[in-house]
């Protein structure tokens, strides 16, 4: 039975338009307090939230935020963690408390990528476990690529033990298929591409994409090579485009280079493949969780930063409506309000950046471009690194950005001071006067926010 609401999981048998349970990210309100009960229809939770059945539509339950986001103390919304965090502090989304696959937590509470081949690690040089196809050395806590069908390597870096069904060729230090047991019909296991029957290994007749076939029929495959899946006719079919390994035509388990397997709101793999963010050469779990970068960019945490970029510093004051923070707010309240409204500020600032600095269309999510790096008590100061985009001259790039900032009006904030300089190009800067000093303004204490706009 199909429910009338596309966001419903279950509905009344008597009335299909009356929802009983909803998909992640929605609530029917049946278990909410009487003040927010909606009943019968699915309504959206806050952004980045998977459950809001107790707090109601537009909000988020205390444990409802999806992976990579956090509910800031004193709010009912989820804020995206920065620095590639899986979890982060409820008082500072910049401060990581745990990291995802192939990343480690630094002493400064940021996430950095593990060395090549590491599945888990504790630092940029110390691996704890290795990815498939790599050998772990406890001597130096490193991961080394294994030759095909090799179980382990010696201290000299050459194979010294092969998988069952293979023998070590001492001349080449490679593992080759071993069917010598056929002579005595004493085989118990066969190399890939063979089938075992009556103690003899026979070649499968289905080609190299079939790793194992039925003991009763050499033309019936039971296991396929990586990049292929077994169909209903027991034949190996190629995985879909941009998928390196799959279980079926619709479920990818490993994405090709430049792509990743999408996670559901409940953190399980969906089998759907999506493209990494434009500057990532490789990524994992999310488009912006980069593991390596394309030419012209450098990996900083899990973000690829353009090698030629501008450094922008802003001093902010309250806007005309005090909608982000007010001049009379206490320091801790200013901090809370600024965190809560960081999406609003980031989206507005991204909107005023000249198009020559943007890698993609203006509809690109701002937080894929503006990466929060740190925050601390102080004047409401914003420091950003902005990738030069298609600009090649540092002076013209600085002038273009300075003019854009000077001519913009803030959404809930006022720019009291600004400066622009360059890194990776010729040294030059354009600075706005520090209006706070000139006019004798009392710049309210809040937080220092550093962004990477790349």
DAUR-V912362 format. One record per helix or strand. SS is the DSSP state (H for helix, E for strand). FROM is the first residue (numbers start at 1). TO is the last residue. If there is no record, write none. Layout:
ss=SS from=FROM to=TO
ss=SS from=FROM to=TO
This chain:
ss=E from=8 to=11
ss=E from=19 to=22
ss=E from=26 to=27
ss=E from=40 to=40
ss=E from=43 to=44
ss=E from=49 to=49
ss=E from=65 to=65
ss=E from=69 to=71
ss=E from=78 to=80
ss=E from=85 to=89
ss=E from=92 to=99
ss=E from=103 to=105
ss=E from=111 to=113
ss=E from=118 to=121
ss=E from=127 to=130
ss=E from=134 to=137
ss=E from=142 to=145
ss=E from=150 to=153
ss=E from=159 to=162
ss=E from=166 to=169
ss=E from=174 to=177
ss=H from=180 to=184
ss=E from=194 to=197
ss=E from=200 to=203
ss=E from=210 to=214
ss=E from=217 to=224
ss=E from=228 to=230
ss=E from=236 to=238
ss=E from=243 to=246
ss=E from=252 to=255
ss=E from=259 to=263
ss=E from=269 to=275
ss=E from=280 to=283
ss=E from=290 to=293
ss=E from=297 to=300
ss=E from=303 to=306
ss=E from=309 to=318
ss=H from=331 to=340
ss=H from=342 to=352
ss=H from=355 to=357
ss=H from=366 to=368
ss=E from=370 to=379
ss=E from=381 to=387
ss=H from=394 to=406
ss=E from=413 to=423
ss=E from=429 to=431
ss=H from=435 to=438
ss=E from=445 to=453
